[in-house]
Amino acid sequence: MESKSNYDHLVHIKSHDELALYELIPNVVWFFDLDKHGWWWGNQAAVDFWGLENVQQLIDKDLSGDTQGAKDRTAQTFELAAKNGLTIDPWTTYPNGKPKTVFMMHRAVLLGPEKHRGIIAFINEKVELGQQPENLLLVEAMRYTRVAATTFTDAGEIVIENPAATETYAHLHSKPIPEGQSVFVARFASPEQGRECLAKAIEEKGGRWDYIMRTAEGDRQHSLDIRRTRHPLTGEFLLLVVEYDVTELYEALAELEQAHENLHHIAMTDTLTQVSSLHHMQEAAKQFLNDATIHGESVRALFIDLDGFKQINDKHGHDIGDEVLKIVAQRIKSVIRQSDILARVGGDEFVILQLGANDTESIAKRTLSSLAEPISLPSGMVNVNASIGIASYPEDADNLKDLLKIADDAMYKVKKSGKNAFSFAKC
């Protein structure tokens, strides 16, 4: 494999003749050739580690049984080492068929005349994690889980990350980190939030927070579980960050909230006319009556019933009747105050609820005047008027139910006396 431009900075080891000094290192050192997926060379300590007799047996060792996951992880280690200069992370090996988990340091190099991608592995067996099941399970879980896990220094630089984290943020590795930013901060959609999270994690020694992260799949909502831990080699305090993608959960909650808002809108809005429903008026009235009691004000209910609406339905049909109701609702809405509530409470019945009584008579007059204008429809001109009864809280009633009944009674008095007018309950 020919060297790519982004590997030109790597040391090129052309032959085994250049490796004599590595024999003087007492710890395990081996060179691994990624492009042929096999060992390129190892010192005597490496040969002993694998229980072999000579380095050629190491080079000839059959690795055809390795999984694609193992090959992918080796490639990821090379890319990280090529970028960062050195990686340190746990690996599980199987000398003599027995699992042995150790921390390896890796450097990226180019090997042989063909410049194959290679990594040099350095192992200090004094920090070997042993064969305790809990250690093996912990290391293997971090290695193969699809949950991104990364350890950072307090400066926000990566010490170890698992393949899932490498894959999640691979696009960031290929770009220079903005000056003044750490890798930790660069992963956040909002750098300011990243800096705040890092400072908070250090101060509080960990925690769990949700943020939008810049992943290879775009901005995603992640829940970050951050804990204090120690570097297995140096004892340095680190931050272990485990990330859970909760984007679908947030989207589901947003959809649920939207559905709730839609249902609330349906419950609070009259479907035909799009003014308030009776239910909405009943809910709003609680606040109106309470405010009126506190401030010594009145609440007025204007009960409106259309005159001759049945004849419109009978002559033109219910579809035309519905159009008339829509126009009537908008005309009434155009003359009331912004603080007033207009609700449709029956077939052709509406109620205006207003806090304060300064403008009630004027609103009643403007409503009648607005409704008196002929309504132009495809089937011709339609005329509609209204009768309005008005009742006051607390003068006429001390609750909404009685207030509406008294206003309704006042409206029927108008009907009996000639229609197309308004009347107060006490009149």
N, C-alpha and C positions, 0 to 999 in steps of 0.2 A: 504494500500500500504506500503510495507516495504521500509525503508530508503535505498537509494543508497549511495555508498561510497562517492560521491561528495556532499552529503547533511549531512554528519556526523558532520560537523562543526556547523550546525544550532542548535539553542536552541530548546529543546524538552519540550513542555508544555503538561503534561499528563492529566490534568483535569481542570474543571472550578474553582476548589478550589484555584488554584494558581493565580487567576486573581483579587483578591479583591482590590489590590492597583490601578488597572486601573479605578475603580469607582471614585477614587479621582481626576482623570484628567477631567477638565471641557470641554475639546474639545472632538469631536467625535472620538471614537476608536472602531473598530470592527475587529473580526478575521474571515477570510474567508477560508473555507475548499475546496481546489481545487478538491480533489478526489471524493467528493460527490456533488460538485458545489452548495454550500449553506453556509449560515452563521454558524459559530461555536459558536460565542458569541459576545456580544456588551455591552458597558457600557450604563448608562442611557441617556447620550447625543446622543448615536447612536439610541437608541429606540425612543427618541424624534425626531431625524432627520427624521425618517421614519414614524412618526405619529402613532406609535404603543403604546400599553399599557404596555407591558412587554417584556423581552428578549426572552421568549419562542416563542412569535409571530415572532420575528426576525429570530430565528432558523428555524421556520416552514414555513417561507416565501417561496412561490412557485416561482422558477426561471426557470421553464421549458420552458418559452418563450424566454429565452436568445438565441441569435444567436451563431453559431459556431465561428463567428468572435470575439464575446465578450469572449467566453471561451478561444480562442487562445490567446487573448490579456492578459487575466488574467494569463495564463500559462507563457507567455513571461515576464510579470512583476515579477512573482515568480523567474524565472531563473536569471533575471538581479539582483534582490534583493539578491538572494543566492550568486551571484558572487561578487557584489559590496558592499553589506551590506545595502544599502538604495537606493530607487528610488524615484524621485519626478516628477510627471507628471500630466497633466490634465485628469480628468475623468468626464463624464456626467452621472449623476444619475437622477432618476425620482421619488422622494418622492411625494406622493399624485398625481402621474401621471403627474407632471410638471417637465420639464427639469431643472436641476440645475448643473452647471459646476463648479467644485472645483479642487484645486490642492491637491493631496493626496501624503503623504509620506508612503512608504511601506517597511516593513521588512519581510524577509522570516523566517518561523519557521516550526517545525514539531508538529502536533497536535494529541492528544489522544493516546491511547494504540497502535493503528495501525500505528502511525507515518505518518498520512496523510500530504501531502504538504499543507502548509498554509501560508497566508500573513496577517500581521497586518496592517490595514489602519489607519493612523492618519490624521484627517482633522481639520484645523483651519478655522472655518466658516468666520473669519474676512477677509480672502483673497479669499472668494468665488467670482467667476467671474460674478455671476449674470445670468440673463436670457436675456441679450441683444442679439438679433439675430446675430450681427456681431461676438460677442465673441463665441457663440455656433457654428456658421459656421466655424470659424477659427479653433477651437479645434477639431471639428468633421472632418474637411478636413485633418488636420495633422494626425489624428488618423487612418483614413480609406484609405487615398490615398496610391497608390502603389509606390509613389515617396518617396525615403528614405529621412528622415529629422532628423537631430540630432543637439542638442545644446552642445557646448563644452566650457569649461573654456579656458582661454588663455594658460594654461599649456597643453591643448590638451586632457583633461579628459572629459568623457561624463557626462552631467547633465540630459538631457532628450533625448530619441530617440523614434521615432514612430515604430509601429510593422514592417513596411516595411524595416526600417534600421536594426532592430534586425534580421530580416530574411536574409537580404543581407549579414550581417557580423556575422552570428551565429557561423560560423566555427572558427572565431577569438576569440570568447568569451570562447571557451573550451580550449584554449591554453594560456600558460603564455606569456605576452607581453615581448619581449626582453628587457633586462636591458638598461635603458637610452632612451627607446622609450615611447611615449605616445600612447594612443588608436588612436588618430587622425592620427599620423604618421604610425602606424601599418596597417592602411587600404590601404596605398599606395603600389603599386608594387615596387616603388623605395622609400625607406625611406628618402633618401636625398631630393627627390622632395617633400615628405611630410613635412619635416622640412622647406624647402623653402616656401612652400605654406602657412604653419601656420604663419611664420614670416611675409610674405607679406600680409596676411589677417589682421593681427593685425596692421601692420604699415599703411596699406591703408584703414583700417576700412571696409574691404570687397572687393568683386570683383567677377568676373566670369572667371574660368579657366578650361581647360580640362586636365584630367590626367587618367592614367591607374590605376585602383583600384583592390585590391585583394578581389573579391566577392566570395560568395558561389558557383557561377557558373563559377569560374575561373577569369582570368584577363579580365576586361571589361573597355571600354573607357567611362568615366563619365564626364559630364559637371557639375562642382561644382559652385553653386550660393551661395556665402557666404555673410552674412549681420551681422552687429552689432545689438545686442538686449540686453535686460536686464532680469535678473532673476526675475520672478514675486513675489518671496517671499523676497529675500535679496536685490534686486536692483543691484546686481553685473553684470558687463558687461560680455556678453557671445557672442559666435560666433554661429549663426544659419547657418547650412550647409544643403542645399537642393541639392540632387544629381539626375541628369537625365542621364539615360543610353543611350548614343548616339553611341554605338558600331555599330549598323546596319547602321547608317548614315555614319560613318567613312568607313565601309566596302563598302558601295555603292559608296562613293566618290573615294575610292581606285580602285574599279572596273571601274568606269568612267574614272579615270586617266589612268588605264591600257589600256582601250579601245581606249582612245585618243592616247596613245603611239603606240598602234598597228596600228591605222589608219595612224598615222604620218609615221610609218615605211613603211607601204604599199605605201603611197604617195611618200616617199623618196627613195624607193628601187625598182629596176627592179625585178619583180616577178620571172622571169625565171633564170636570171644569178646571182641575189643577189648583183649586183654592184649598184651604184647610178642610180636613174632615171633622166630623163631630167629635171624634176621639181626640184630635189635636186641640180643638177648642176647649174641651173638658180639661185637658192637661194644662193648657195655658191659663185657664181661668183660675186655677189654684194659686198661681203666682200673682195674677191680677188682683184677686180678692185679698190676698195676704198683704200686698203692697198698699192697697187702698186702706186697709185697716191700720197699718203702721203710720201712713202719712195723712190720714184723715181725709181721703179723697173718695170719689164715687166711681163705680163701674157701671157703664151703660150697656144694655143689650138691646140692639135694634133687630126685631124679628121681621123679616121680609117675606111676603108671599106674593107670587106673581098673579096678576089678574088675567083671567081668560086663557091661561096656558093650556087647559084641557082642550079648548077649541082649536088651538094651533096643532096639537098632536092629532086630533080627529081629522082636521082638514088636510094637513100637509104630511102627516106620518111622523113616527117617532124619531127617525133620523134627522128630520128638519127640527123637531123639537129639541133634540140633543144639541144641534148647532146653535139654536136660540139660547139654550142654557149656558153654553160656553161664552157667547157674546155678552149675555147679561152679567155673568161672573166677572168678566174683564171690565165691563163698564162700571160696576160697583167698586171694583178694586181700584179703578182710576180716580175715584173721588174720595176715598177714605185716607186717613193719615197712615204714615208708615208704621206707626206704633200700634195701629188697630189690627184686629184679626177678622178676616172674612172666612166663614165656614159654610159649606153646603150641608144642611141638616136633614133634608128630605128631598122628594122629587123636584119640586120647584120652590123650595123654602131655603132661605139663607139667613144667617145671623151675623151681624157686625158686633164685635165685642171691643169696647174701648175703655181704657183707663183714663179717668178725668172726664168732666162733663162740659167743658167749655165750648165744644164745637159740635155737639150732638145735633142740634136743630139744623145747623147749616149742612151737615153731612146728609141728613134725611132729605132736605130739599134738593141737594145736588144729585142724590141718588134717583129721586123721582124724575128730575129734569133729564138726567142722562138716559134713563130707561124709556122716557117718552119719545125719544128720537126713533123713527121707523128703522127697522132692521132689513137690510137688503140681502136677499137670498136668491139662489138660482131659480127658485119657484115663484119669486115675486117679493113684494114688500110685506113685512110682518110688523104689526104693532103689538107692543106688550107694555103693561103698566104694573104697578105694584102697590100693595097696602103694607104699611109699616107700623108696628106697635113697639113702644119704647118703655123699658122698665129700668129702675135704678137700684143699685146696691150701695149702701145698706137700707135706703129709704123704703123700698118696696119689698125686699126679700133679703135674707141673710145667707143664702146659698145659691149656687148656680141653677140647680133644678127648679127651684121656685121662681127664680129670676126669669128663666126662659118661659115658664108657664104663664107668668103674669104678662110678659111681653107678648106672648102668643094670644092671650085674651084681649089685650089692647089692639092687636092687629085685627082680630075678628070684629071688633067694634067698628073699625074703619071699613071693613068689608060691608057691614050691614048699613053703614051710613053713606055709601056711595063709591067707595074704593078710591084708588089713585091718590092717597093722602097718607099722612102719618099722625099718630096720636100718642101722647104720654099716658102711662097707666093711671095716673091720678086725675087726668082730665075728665 
